[in-house]
């Protein structure tokens, strides 16, 4: 279940990070974004979202006859769960899950985070004097 203290921005950032190692089709992305927009509009409820297929199709731009397949794909990816509705009686109910990145957090292992000195040699020239002999001619008188 999506935690109430999670924001729509948090979900978008997590999805962006998750997509570094996973792919979503345009339809999958559109349906997922539509679901999180409904979730946000309903006050980031922790209850299941009840949304009729025709409304979700209109909001996402995905044809109603493709919606079942896309929802099933999102379910297999672990991004949503849903209960099918009953034709003209009850709407399908959805639960949205934040994407879980295998990277944990993109920045945890990146060079951006690391401020620790490296033990690797640098290729950058040093301004410190060197006591090593040089093969270059000297401008000092001999």
Secondary structure, DSSP 8 states (H G I E B T S, - for coil): ---TT--HHHHHHHHHHHTTT----HHHHHHHHHHHHHHHHTTS-SS-EE--HHHHHHHHT--HHHHHHHHHHHHHTTSEEEE--BTTTB--EEEE-----TTSSGGGGSTTT--S---S---S---S---S--SS---S--
